[in-house]
Amino acid sequence: MGGAGLNGRKLRETITLLLSLASHADAAAGRCFAVRWLVLFFLRRGERAARVSVADALRIDVAAIEDELAAAAGPDDDSPFDAALVAWRYRWCAAMLSAVLASMGGTAWAPGRDAIPRRRACRAVACPVLPGLPLPQVHDTS
């Protein structure tokens, strides 16, 4: 992003990518340890690139972002909690880029907007499911 400058389309594409990676981290939280380890291995490498993109967009040093996210570093043990923290950090990066987009006059993304409306995380028996959108069945075998 640094060479081409900031534009709304590129920021929206980057925000969409970050939210997609966050959803992959959320999905990995419910998988077995081997799958979770592999997914988080690649997502952590992508997270470094996301931090650089945010630093370029905010025109600050990457170390400032590292300091800001140090409290949410997590145990780095590939547990479901660690996967949730990776997803949170991706959403934090998306929120920062959304703030830049809003300052440029674009439509900002708000946390929670990536969820399906009126859908809660619960069993299909306990809550209504939107037609055509069954709840995913997650089996944790770790």
Solvent accessible surface area in square Angstrom, and as a share of the most:
residue,aa,sasa,rsa
1,M,54,0.24
2,G,55,0.53
3,G,88,0.85
4,A,90,0.70
5,G,32,0.31
6,L,50,0.25
7,N,72,0.37
8,G,18,0.17
9,R,172,0.63
10,K,87,0.37
11,L,1,0.00
12,R,119,0.44
13,E,81,0.36
14,T,21,0.12
15,I,10,0.05
16,T,89,0.52
17,L,102,0.51
18,L,4,0.02
19,L,23,0.12
20,S,46,0.30
21,L,41,0.20
22,A,0,0.00
23,S,57,0.37
24,H,101,0.45
25,A,0,0.00
26,D,63,0.32
27,A,53,0.41
28,A,4,0.03
29,A,21,0.16
30,G,15,0.14
31,R,100,0.36
32,C,40,0.24
33,F,103,0.43
34,A,69,0.53
35,V,67,0.39
36,R,5,0.02
37,W,117,0.41
38,L,92,0.46
39,V,44,0.25
40,L,0,0.00
41,F,67,0.28
42,F,127,0.53
43,L,12,0.06
44,R,39,0.14
45,R,111,0.40
46,G,28,0.26
47,E,6,0.03
48,R,144,0.52
49,A,64,0.49
50,A,7,0.05
51,R,31,0.11
52,V,70,0.40
53,S,26,0.17
54,V,0,0.00
55,A,1,0.01
56,D,63,0.33
57,A,5,0.04
58,L,61,0.31
59,R,190,0.69
60,I,78,0.39
61,D,98,0.51
62,V,46,0.27
63,A,54,0.42
64,A,49,0.38
65,I,2,0.01
66,E,70,0.31
67,D,108,0.56
68,E,110,0.49
69,L,4,0.02
70,A,63,0.49
71,A,108,0.83
72,A,17,0.13
73,A,55,0.43
74,G,33,0.32
75,P,75,0.47
76,D,92,0.48
77,D,76,0.39
78,D,13,0.07
79,S,27,0.18
80,P,55,0.35
81,F,128,0.53
82,D,1,0.00
83,A,0,0.00
84,A,47,0.36
85,L,28,0.14
86,V,0,0.00
87,A,1,0.01
88,W,123,0.43
89,R,9,0.03
90,Y,0,0.00
91,R,66,0.24
92,W,39,0.14
93,C,0,0.00
94,A,0,0.00
95,A,27,0.21
96,M,57,0.26
97,L,0,0.00
98,S,2,0.01
99,A,57,0.44
100,V,14,0.08
101,L,3,0.02
102,A,48,0.37
103,S,95,0.61
104,M,86,0.38
105,G,70,0.68
106,G,29,0.28
107,T,102,0.59
108,A,35,0.28
109,W,30,0.11
110,A,43,0.33
111,P,103,0.65
112,G,53,0.51
113,R,141,0.52
114,D,64,0.33
115,A,67,0.52
116,I,61,0.31
117,P,94,0.59
118,R,199,0.73
119,R,59,0.22
120,R,150,0.55
121,A,111,0.86
122,C,46,0.28
123,R,177,0.65
124,A,57,0.44
125,V,149,0.85
126,A,78,0.60
127,C,7,0.04
128,P,112,0.70
129,V,51,0.30
130,L,38,0.19
131,P,129,0.81
132,G,74,0.71
133,L,73,0.36
134,P,106,0.67
135,L,23,0.12
136,P,98,0.62
137,Q,112,0.50
138,V,74,0.42
139,H,132,0.59
140,D,77,0.40
141,T,102,0.59
142,S,88,0.57
